[in-house]
Amino acid sequence: MKVSKSTNVISHDVSSALRFLAEELHKPEYLTTAWYIEIIDKWFNLMTSKNPVMALSKLKPLVYKEAISFLNEFIDIMRKLKVGAKTLWKPSQSGSILATTSILQIQDIFLNDRGFKFLLTSRFTQDCLENLFCVSRSKNVVPNALQVKNN
């Protein structure tokens, strides 16, 4: 999966551009997409924090409370989300709810029970695994078990 392409589309810049176009072209329907992109962008930033500034931390209680509140609201949004004409439940809804719930439980353990100062949520992503597969496939497009082991 090319995450960089997704993050180029799901970004604050695109959301702002859609809001601008909604106003300029008198197309209020663009605002829904802008809102959704904003929500996903904020969620992605919280779920992939790589430095203490964006990390979940109790050092700034107001920011921490806002982040936890947002993540809980995100779960509600994903539960109530209706996709397509038939309003079917999508695997992405289950995945994002599961990931968010897991991070909320993990942060509670590390910040409350174990007394950590902050939690870098990027450490819980599959980036390392994706990098390993990428390196393995760069040598052999469809590697067998022995080639993966040797690489």
RAKA-V874112 format. One record per residue. N is the residue number from 0. RES is the residue in one letter. PHI is phi in whole degrees, -180 to 180 (999 if undefined). Layout:
n=(N/N)
res=(RES/RES)
phi=(PHI/PHI)
This chain:
n=(0/1/2/3/4/5/6/7/8/9/10/11/12/13/14/15/16/17/18/19/20/21/22/23/24/25/26/27/28/29/30/31/32/33/34/35/36/37/38/39/40/41/42/43/44/45/46/47/48/49/50/51/52/53/54/55/56/57/58/59/60/61/62/63/64/65/66/67/68/69/70/71/72/73/74/75/76/77/78/79/80/81/82/83/84/85/86/87/88/89/90/91/92/93/94/95/96/97/98/99/100/101/102/103/104/105/106/107/108/109/110/111/112/113/114/115/116/117/118/119/120/121/122/123/124/125/126/127/128/129/130/131/132/133/134/135/136/137/138/139/140/141/142/143/144/145/146/147/148/149/150)
res=(M/K/V/S/K/S/T/N/V/I/S/H/D/V/S/S/A/L/R/F/L/A/E/E/L/H/K/P/E/Y/L/T/T/A/W/Y/I/E/I/I/D/K/W/F/N/L/M/T/S/K/N/P/V/M/A/L/S/K/L/K/P/L/V/Y/K/E/A/I/S/F/L/N/E/F/I/D/I/M/R/K/L/K/V/G/A/K/T/L/W/K/P/S/Q/S/G/S/I/L/A/T/T/S/I/L/Q/I/Q/D/I/F/L/N/D/R/G/F/K/F/L/L/T/S/R/F/T/Q/D/C/L/E/N/L/F/C/V/S/R/S/K/N/V/V/P/N/A/L/Q/V/K/N/N)
phi=(999/-94/-66/-61/-67/-65/-70/-72/-86/-89/-147/-62/-61/-68/-60/-64/-64/-65/-63/-61/-64/-60/-75/-67/-97/54/-121/-63/-65/-67/-65/-64/-65/-61/-62/-63/-62/-60/-63/-65/-62/-64/-61/-61/-63/-69/-79/-129/-65/-114/-139/-59/-65/-94/-68/-74/-152/-94/-65/-120/-55/-67/-66/-62/-62/-63/-66/-66/-62/-61/-63/-67/-65/-60/-60/-62/-60/-66/-67/-91/-63/-113/-112/78/-67/-88/47/-83/-77/-108/-57/-64/-66/-61/-63/-70/-67/-63/-63/-69/-61/-62/-64/-62/-71/-64/-64/-62/-65/-72/-84/-91/-80/-101/73/-65/-81/-155/-130/-86/-68/-64/-70/-106/-91/-99/-57/-63/-65/-61/-64/-61/-64/-62/-64/-63/-76/-69/-88/-139/-58/-126/-74/-89/-60/-66/-65/-64/-61/-68/-71)
